[in-house]
């Protein structure tokens, strides 16, 4: 837990944006996060909805490719953020 940053988010808060470089992965403690991808017709397509106990952003985090979706809190949500820097510190310790 000392390597994680607690993030309380209000509903509709963006966690990360599609095409941004990944900087962290997020553990959902409470609430709900949905991921969306922009289609070729410029519409947001819901990919999945995740609740407590799930992780979001892990694929981009470990592959180090830009996020392939946008993640948004559907309701008041509490996340824990693990940054690359914190992961490296955890590994060293």
C-alpha positions as CSV (number, residue, x, y, z in Angstrom):
1,X,0.0,0.0,0.0
2,X,2.8,2.5,0.6
3,X,3.5,2.5,-3.2
4,X,0.0,3.4,-4.2
5,X,-1.6,6.8,-4.4
6,X,-5.3,7.0,-3.3
7,X,-7.5,8.9,-5.8
8,X,-11.1,9.7,-4.9
9,X,-12.8,10.7,-8.1
10,X,-16.2,12.3,-8.7
11,X,-18.6,10.9,-11.3
12,X,-17.6,11.7,-14.9
13,X,-13.9,12.2,-14.0
14,X,-11.5,11.0,-16.7
15,X,-8.9,8.5,-15.4
16,X,-6.9,8.4,-18.6
17,X,-7.4,9.3,-22.3
18,X,-7.2,7.2,-25.4
19,X,-3.8,7.6,-27.2
20,X,-2.1,9.1,-24.1
21,X,1.2,7.4,-23.1
22,X,0.6,5.2,-20.0
23,X,2.0,6.4,-16.7
24,X,0.2,4.2,-14.3
25,X,-2.3,1.4,-13.7
26,X,-5.3,1.7,-11.4
27,X,-6.9,-0.6,-8.9
28,X,-10.6,0.1,-8.3
29,X,-11.4,0.1,-4.6
30,X,-15.0,1.3,-4.9
31,X,-17.3,2.7,-7.5
32,X,-17.3,2.0,-11.2
33,X,-15.1,2.8,-14.2
34,X,-16.0,2.3,-17.9
35,X,-13.7,2.3,-20.8
36,X,-14.6,3.8,-24.2
37,X,-12.9,3.8,-27.6
38,X,-13.5,6.4,-30.3
39,X,-14.8,4.7,-33.5
40,X,-13.9,5.6,-37.0
41,X,-17.3,7.4,-37.2
42,X,-16.2,9.5,-34.2
43,X,-18.5,7.8,-31.7
44,X,-17.6,6.6,-28.2
45,X,-18.0,2.9,-27.9
46,X,-18.2,1.4,-24.4
47,X,-15.8,-1.5,-24.2
48,X,-16.3,-2.6,-20.6
49,X,-17.5,-1.5,-17.2
50,X,-15.4,-2.4,-14.1
51,X,-16.2,-2.3,-10.4
52,X,-14.4,-2.8,-7.1
53,X,-11.6,-5.3,-7.2
54,X,-10.7,-4.8,-10.8
55,X,-7.7,-3.2,-12.5
56,X,-7.8,-0.7,-15.4
57,X,-4.9,0.4,-17.6
58,X,-2.8,-2.6,-17.0
59,X,-2.3,-3.6,-20.7
60,X,-0.9,-0.2,-21.7
61,X,1.1,0.0,-18.5
62,X,3.0,-3.3,-19.1
63,X,3.3,-3.1,-22.9
64,X,4.1,0.7,-22.7
65,X,2.0,1.4,-25.7
66,X,-0.5,4.4,-25.6
67,X,-3.8,3.7,-23.9
68,X,-6.2,2.2,-26.5
69,X,-9.3,3.5,-24.6
70,X,-10.5,6.3,-22.4
71,X,-11.4,5.4,-18.8
72,X,-14.1,7.4,-17.0
73,X,-15.5,7.1,-13.5
74,X,-19.2,6.3,-13.9
75,X,-20.0,7.3,-10.3
76,X,-18.0,8.5,-7.3
77,X,-15.1,6.1,-7.4
78,X,-12.0,5.5,-5.3
79,X,-8.9,4.2,-7.2
80,X,-5.4,3.4,-6.2
81,X,-2.7,4.5,-8.7
82,X,0.5,2.6,-9.2
83,X,3.0,4.7,-11.2
84,X,6.1,3.4,-13.1
85,X,8.3,5.1,-10.5
86,X,6.5,3.4,-7.6
87,X,6.7,0.0,-9.3
88,X,10.5,0.5,-9.7
89,X,10.9,1.4,-6.1
90,X,8.8,-1.6,-5.0
91,X,11.0,-3.9,-7.1
92,X,14.2,-2.4,-5.6
93,X,12.9,-2.8,-2.1
